[in-house]
Amino acid sequence: MFLLLLSLFFLSTSFNQRSPTALALALATRLRFAADYITSFTSVSSSNTCIVSDVRSNCTLSSVTAVERTPGNSLEDGNGVIKDLSSCDIFNGNWVLDDSRPAYIPGSCPYVDDSFNCFKNGRDYQCTIDFIKSPFLVQEWKISDKSEIRRETLRLDMIQGSKYSDADIIVFNTGHWWTHQKTGKGKNYFQEGSHVYDRMEVKEAFTKALKTWAQWVDSNIDRKHTRVFFAGYSSSHFRKGQWDTGGNCHGETEPISNETSLAPYPWMMSILESVISEMKTPVFYLNITKMTAYRKDGHPSIYRPLEIPRTPGMFQDCSHWCLPGVPDFWNELLYAALLISGHDLPNNH
């Protein structure tokens, strides 16, 4: 149903304060402006509603309301809305909390004077958001070999960082970095304790890492205080190679429309689901994999920063996402998941 309300306000101060000619000209101008809009409407309701009165109860502001009728909108529906508005003094009331979206996100408007930018100037909104870069969840490490040459390893038995254990909400994620070359080959890279494996398949290493994460969560998270989420694997869409072998996604303008054309479900998410199912701590799984698999059109591709020359052989980004874009829908789903998962937690979380 589509309903458009157009309110045209006429100030009717006392006639003796303005000449008849000036008053007629002013009203004619406003009525001509109104006519340009009202001609496209099928009905006009003039309620002569007094919206603002002076101290002597003389009406100083009245309204004319026009309603557009469309195939999905009956005149009765419109009249009902108008009747409700007509009986309401819209300038007299009380402030109530509205949990819907603000007009704009605090700190996002570039035209707000610094003197009034409370968010930028550090006003406490009782919410802190931290981003901790932990691409593997477990700890990246360095060791020295027999030649005293330091090289990178990945400690599969050690969680990376632990300062977020008392947070109200934690969203974990890992995925793409497990497909990189040094991880995928698994030679002299994966470590447990002081032992570095000569060779370990990446699936086994990924399983060990997730079990380390799961054990840390079960041992350190207060389930009565903290909600734990895990965001699934976000699909990439490289054609004819990977990011470093000529893979591309340039020219994609539409999502995939046929489910049978989607890439196979990632093996990493099957392992994740198995690990989560054995945990003591409830983990809300944000399974974004399938929804992102459709969106081959949503990547930056060649549209990188302008200082990067756009050449035919340039690396294309077909794994990250344009913004605004797909990740905004993850936020919508996260918000819905917060509402669903929070019913058994104290009201102050």
Secondary structure, DSSP 8 states (H G I E B T S, - for coil): ----EEEEEEE---GGGS-HHHHHHHHHHHHHHHHHHHTT-SEEE----EEEE-TTS-EEEEEEEEE---TT--HHHHHHHHHHHHT--TTS-------S--SS-TT--TTS-GGG-TTTTT---S--------TTSEEEEEEE-TTS-EEEEEEEEEES--TTTT-SEEEEE--GGGGSHHHHH-BS-EEETTEE-SB--HHHHHHHHHHHHHHHHHHH--TTT-EEEEE-------BSS-TTTT-B-TT--S----GGGS----HHHHHHHHHHHT-SS-EEEE--HHHHHT-TT-S-BT---TTS---TT---B-SS--SSSHHHHHHHHHHHHHHHHGGGS-TT-
